[in-house]
């Protein structure tokens, strides 16, 4: 069932938009600048299932930060033996 279908796309661009005359384009030119201005992360599927919304992720991370701060405070109060 390998049929070949001829589909002609209607060219909606105006003649003055001739992209073949453009030169010097660089793919990914601004990717580093973009990465510096965003804090998006990709969660693994198991983590995304446990924390399905951005609010759930933020709440879990804030709780983890509080636990780490308390643990650090408790360690500084313990006398060195």
ZIFENNOR-V457119 format. One record per residue. N is the residue number from 0. BURIAL is I if it has 16 or more other C-alpha atoms within 10 Angstrom, else O. D_CENTER is the distance of its C-alpha to the mean C-alpha in whole Angstrom. Layout:
[[N:BURIAL:D_CENTER] [N:BURIAL:D_CENTER]]
This chain:
[[0:O:40] [1:O:38] [2:O:39] [3:O:38] [4:O:37] [5:O:38] [6:O:35] [7:O:36] [8:O:33] [9:O:35] [10:O:34] [11:O:33] [12:O:32] [13:O:35] [14:O:37] [15:O:36] [16:O:32] [17:O:33] [18:O:30] [19:O:32] [20:O:33] [21:O:30] [22:O:30] [23:O:28] [24:O:24] [25:O:22] [26:O:19] [27:O:15] [28:O:18] [29:O:15] [30:O:12] [31:O:13] [32:O:14] [33:O:10] [34:O:9] [35:O:11] [36:O:11] [37:O:8] [38:O:7] [39:O:4] [40:O:5] [41:O:6] [42:O:9] [43:O:12] [44:O:14] [45:O:17] [46:O:15] [47:O:14] [48:O:17] [49:O:19] [50:I:16] [51:O:15] [52:O:15] [53:O:13] [54:O:16] [55:O:17] [56:I:14] [57:O:16] [58:O:19] [59:O:19] [60:O:17] [61:O:20] [62:O:23] [63:O:22] [64:O:22] [65:O:25] [66:O:27] [67:O:26] [68:O:28] [69:O:31] [70:O:31] [71:O:31] [72:O:34] [73:O:36] [74:O:36] [75:O:37] [76:O:40] [77:O:41] [78:O:44] [79:O:44] [80:O:46]]
